[in-house]
Amino acid sequence: MISITPEEVKLFAEFIHARSGIVLNSTKAYLLESRLGPLLDEYGAKSFAEFFYAGYRSEEWEARVVDAISTHETSFFRDQRPFELLQAKILPEFFGKRQNGSDPTPPRLQIWSAACSTGQEVYSLAMIIAELLGDEMKRWHITITGTDISDVAIKKAQKGLYTRYEVERGVPLGLCRKYFESQGELLKVRADLRAMTVFNKTNLLAAPEGPGVYDIILCRNVAIYFNQKNRRRLFQTMATCLRSEGVLIIGSTESIFGISDRFIRNESCNTIYFQKGRE
Ligand SMILES: C[S@@+](CC[C@H](N)C(=O)[O-])C[C@H]1O[C@@H](n2cnc3c(N)ncnc32)[C@H](O)[C@@H]1O
């Protein structure tokens, strides 16, 4: 394995931070060596400095470096409790409020899974919605938008195709039988669930999605990689993109205390969630 010098760590840390907001300090030399090493081999670079300067630079090179450094760890129904909260309280409340009697226009619900990695969070939400609405689902206009900075992750999410291990480690057997179809050795998410989803490559620290678009945002296990300034910026974006009284769910080890005052903290089903105040 090619070793990285402290100067090269600084060079890559600054580049990765500028591109994605991910903070790497000098203790991350091993991470850079192990995750970028295979790319150096592929590009035929003999040192990290050569890999950085020797004319390989392109949009694709930059995306691959960030992709190699990002942690894409995720799973279906990760941490479970936020999904129990959504199923027992948050979604039924939205569905109740949006039922529109004799109005022929379909009731709408817009959800954003920000930094969705390979899509398991998005499809977990889709399964809950299908369970709650059953046949009524056809009457609704529901969109779950999954975004991530990683091309590779977004492409996998779009396919909705997972190994049996990926599915079975998070999805209860009953839901697995109901919402996945075998495709060779793999399992594919059922077409009507995939039809609810849209996936886009988006840098959370770049352009916001647009004001007041979403009813619910899940932004879990990504702010931990950012510095305080970018966390502030991130949750400012979340507040802008949520509708009035919309709900934000963050990771179980994360906090927005001292970072944003645009949300009201609530707790239900042993889970903390945040609600945007009425505007
Ligand atoms: C640990 S995964 C979290 C996935 C999912 N939210 C969950 O909790 O299971 C973190 C994801 O954040 C993405 N990410 C990192 N920086 C990002 C940025 N600036 N904009 C969008 N996504 C980013 C990574 O590509 C990665 O897929």
The ligand as a Gaussian input file, in Angstrom:
#p B3LYP/6-31G(d) Opt

LIG

0 1
 C      -23.728000       6.906000       6.665000
 S      -24.646000       7.239000       5.195000
 C      -26.267000       7.537000       5.867000
 C      -27.361000       6.885000       5.039000
 C      -28.767000       6.981000       5.632000
 N      -29.197000       8.355000       5.808000
 C      -28.860000       6.233000       6.938000
 O      -28.914000       6.870000       8.001000
 O      -28.856000       5.004000       6.929000
 C      -24.051000       8.894000       4.804000
 C      -24.332000       9.302000       3.378000
 O      -24.123000      10.710000       3.286000
 C      -23.665000      10.982000       1.979000
 N      -23.061000      12.340000       1.974000
 C      -21.909000      12.765000       2.530000
 N      -21.712000      14.062000       2.296000
 C      -22.778000      14.496000       1.570000
 C      -23.166000      15.741000       1.017000
 N      -22.408000      16.842000       1.153000
 N      -24.329000      15.805000       0.338000
 C      -25.112000      14.704000       0.174000
 N      -24.799000      13.493000       0.677000
 C      -23.645000      13.389000       1.371000
 C      -22.688000       9.852000       1.686000
 O      -22.468000       9.692000       0.298000
 C      -23.405000       8.669000       2.344000
 O      -24.137000       7.920000       1.417000

